[in-house]
Every structure is written in structure tokens, then in C-alpha cells.
Amino acid sequence: MEELGPQEMTAYKPSNEPVPEGEIIVERGSTARDIGPKFNRSAGDVVRFLFLQGATVTATQSLTDDMIELFAAELGAEVRLVDPGEEREAELLAKYFDDIDDAENDEDLEPRPPVVTVMGHVDHGKTLLLDRIRSSDVVSGEAGGITQHIGAYQVITQSGHPITFIDTPGHEAFTAMRARGAEVTDIVILVVAADDGVMPQTVEAINHAKSAEVPIIVAVNKMDRPDANPDRVLQQLAERGLVPEAWGGDTIVCQISALRSEGIDDLLEQLALVAELEELGANPKGIARGFVLEANLEAGRGPVATVIVENGTIKVGDPVVAGAAWGKVKALLDDRGKNVKFAGPSMPVQILGFSEPPQAGDEVRVAADLNRARTLGEARAQRFRLTGHHPVAAAASGAKLEDLFEQIKRGETASLNIVLKADVQGSLEACTESLKRLERDEVKLNFIHRGVGGVTENDVQLAAASNATIIGFNVRPDKRSRELAEKSDVDIRTYEIIYKLIEEIEAAMVGMLAPEYEEVITGEAEVREVFRVPKIGAIAGCYVRDGAITRGSKVRFLREGTIIWKGSITSLRRFKDDAREVAAGFECGIGLSDYQDLKEGDIIETFEEREIPRV
Ligand code: GDP
């Protein structure tokens, strides 16, 4: 505990100055001196307020998020906490790019090819399907060029529609990108082997796609196998909410054999059709931006990033910035390794010329000039250094457990996103049912994913991407999932008793999660005399007026009703002996540790914080 600087104490005047209107942006880790002026207050006001709340800080000490929010709440001010450097980055983004963004309007939108990800259970044929699609490309024969695996490729269907495929099958990459705010995929192909049916990863894939609100086309694969049973697959899918068109639903199902290259063309035409219905549009003349799919450092070529263009056209020579990486586009290479001059919407392309490899999921922007690209890149690099992490984009709607009650209080219909994992199917169902019963008008539960087994990194990524809380019943996260959860701010709660689980979630729903504390005064003593004892320092000779003074208890010193110091009692004496407790009506000596300026007549008050049970 530190005492208040005299400067801060005297600087305090109850201020009736109005607080600036609108959102006040404060960097995390700011000091009282930093934030005071932002709220039209002095540093002393901040220190003093926090002091009264039980936190002793100096004017130049970093405040916690809670302290800043508490102070803002006291003033009725709206505060937004940002990471150091985030504000500058936002300013730069607004300055450099917002005006150009405005220039994009609907009239300039043109249809763009869909970007497709293939998902499904292991060994159901995702990789083979991607290979077959690639070699089915109608132009590849004529145009030549050696196939390059750059992370994505584009094919033209027989009816002339271009389609982009992400070359990394499975939902891991898909969700990792989403967790970074990169919503790249427009359509998901769900591959289900006709001889194997819906398997755990099939279910995961469905949930990941649904959570991203991306339409699913089902490819029932391995139709060539004698034990193929497509009807069973359809039945299982229907049970998962994917009702095939043939049964009156709206899920498109194609029966294929990747091995024999059968049904592939039909699948591609169906994709083109869905893309048309989705009305995917982009403005090729608009400001160019895209997402990094993958990036690495290559010998002789330097940093190489595969990018899918989202809007506009990236050209050779353009100044670009992605995350902290910046540079001038030296060369663009397509999925056949051919040099191209430009890349338009939905086109996958390798960019050479970045200062360093950006990260998968980073947004790539074309800047007006190299200077701006560099300024933004360097501002971000600095921020990553300061905060030690790469920014994670704002997550989807729906709340985490800890924010749930806030949403309800604001009168919004809150929804709690949940990833539920349990040890066996039976307990999974039991937990689901019990949780569902908690739903009320104002709180909805959203199961983003339910599954049997431990909490995996995949679950954490999904939770991060969809702003969900992970609930584990009789299962636990392993070390890597825990670390990832920590890094991506995902809450994992594990239970072994169902009623505990229900109790806690219910508690969150009625706002009982965080305990509230109240202060209870436990003792009061009046200072009669202050002695200086060599080597020990000042000791206040006191008379206990009320309650009892206990060693170790929290204490504040009051002078004419004003708090002048706060800390804890480290030494307590009765005559010459150490005492644990001195009751009312007795005299005692209280050691003043690092506070020496107590005077006769000051009051020493001890207190305790007790949890208030909520009703
Ligand atoms: P992934 O794990 O989903 O990527 O599956 P793969 O593409 O690696 O395929 C797994 C296995 O299934 C391989 O041995 C493939 O040759 C085989 N396979 C894939 N598609 C078909 C198919 O249509 N018919 C048959 N019979 N085998 C297939």
C-alpha cells in the first residue's frame, strides 16, 4: 500500500464540471494522471475516488480495467477500454481507409465467385474430392502451368462459373480464420461417406458451418462402394436439421464418387447455383482488400502470403498492409504459379513483397501510398509488442456467461452461446435437457456445438469465433486447450455434478454470478498520542472506542471524517506485549508502518469485507 502524494490530496476538489459526452476512449493500463483530464477531473479526483472504494493507488500507477470502469461509472461516463496503440491504429485506419470505403456503393457491385470450404469426417474423401475438382477444371488443360498448392485454387465450371476452393479441408482452418474475424467461406461442402454415415466430425462440421451461418451443400461420397447406403446418410442428416430437397427440405444433396470422378460436375453446378442465390457481390473497382490464408518465409522469395481478394483488385506495385506486415506488391502469382498483373474479387493469389509474413486471418489492405501502409504496419507492430498479442477481431453476437446479466439488465433479449462437452452421450443429453429448461423469454440458450469427449483446441477456437462459453461435464481441457482458451479469452467451466452446473448457469442468468461485497466496520480507536520508537518508527497510542482492533485487519485513518491513509494493521501492542486483538474500552499501541503523520484526535477504523448473499 502506498500513501497518497500530498500533491494529489490537495489537488482534490469535488468537481461538478460536466463529464465530456459520448464515448471516452481510455488505454488499458493508464494512470490516474492519464485518465483524469479525459473525464474533466484531476488525477487527485481519481486517486481519491479509488481510495474511497478501497483501492490505494498513486497518481502514476497503472490502473486496472475495473478501476477505470468504476470511476467512469461513478461519473456516469461512457468509457471504452482499448489496448495501448489500438486507438492510434483505429485513427490511422479511419484516416487512411474510411473515405475510400464510402466510395463503394451498391451500383458498382458485381457478382463474384463463391469461396468454398470442404468439411467432413476424416477419411470420408475431402482431399480426394478437392484433387478431383481441381483436375476437372475446364481451362486447366489448355492454359497449362504446373499446379501450385498455394492454399486455394479457382476452377471454372462447365457452364462457365468460376469457383474458389480453399485447399485445406476440415473445419480447423475454417474456424481458426473465423476466430480472427476472417469470414472467408461463402459455402461449405459437407462430405459424408455413403458407407460410413454421419460421424462425430460430420456433426462438428455442421455446427461450425451453422455457427458461421454459411450454407451447406452435402456431398454423399463413395457412392461406388457396394455398401453405400445414401438413404441412411440422408436420414441421419435430417435428424441434424439438414433435410434434403427430395424430402421437402432445403438442403442440396449430391451423390458423388470422388474416386471415379462421378457427380463432380453436378456438384459444381449446384455450387454455382447456391452462389447465385446468395447474391455474392463485390466491387472490382473499389478499394482493394482481402484476407491472408497462409503466409511463410521462402528462401529466395522472402515473405510470401496467399491472399483471397474480398473486394477491389490488387495490382502489382500496390502498397499493401496486413497486420504488422507492409510493403509494395512485387509480384502476384496465381494458383498455377503464373505471374499475373492483378487479382480481383474471390481470386486466390500469392503476394510477394511484404516486409514480413503476415498471419493467417489478417486483413490485407491496399493503401494510397507506401508511407501509409508502413505507418499502419509499424503502429500495429508496436502494439503487438506492447500487448504481446495479435488482435482478435470482435466476435459474433450472443454473450458469454460473464456478460449475460448485463445484457438482460439492459433489457435486451440475451442469448448465451454454449459449447457443451460431456463424457458420454447420456450425460450430454441430460445436461442439454436440463440447460434447455433454464430458457426464459429474456434469455435464450444457443448450443453452438455439443459433443462427447474432452475439451479440445477445436472447441476453444469455435467458442472464440462464436463468443461462446465452454461447459465441460466430467471432461476437462488438456493443457493446450487451456492455454489457447487463456490466450483467446474463452471461458471454460467444468463440472462433475449436474445440479452444480445448472445452479451456476442459472445463477448467471439472474445475475448472481459475481458476489458483491459490503464493508463492515469492526473496530474504532481514537489516537491519543504518537510516539517515535527508534528502529520501529511511529506508534499511535490509542483508545479503542468501539468493537475490537485486530492485527492484520484492514484499516483506514480518518482525520475529521476524511480518509488520509489506508492499509492494514501490522503491529498491535497491549502495554509492551504483542496482542492479537484489543477490545473496546482498552488502550493499545498501533504501529503505523509506512504512514507516519498521524496526529492526536485522528481516528483509526478497521473493517472487513463480507460477501452479501443475493436474494
Ligand atoms: P479425407 O480424410 O476426408 O481427406 O479423406 P481422403 O480424401 O484422404 O480419402 C480417404 C480414403 O477414402 C482414401 O483412401 C481415398 O482413396 C478413399 N476415397 C475417397 N473418395 C472415395 C470414393 O468416392 N470412393 C471410394 N471407394 N473411396 C474413396
Residues whose N, C-alpha, C, O or C-beta is under 5 A from the ligand:
A	BS01	GDP	H121 V122 D123 H124 G125 K126 T127 L128 L129 N221 K222 M223 D224 R225 I256 S257 A258 L259
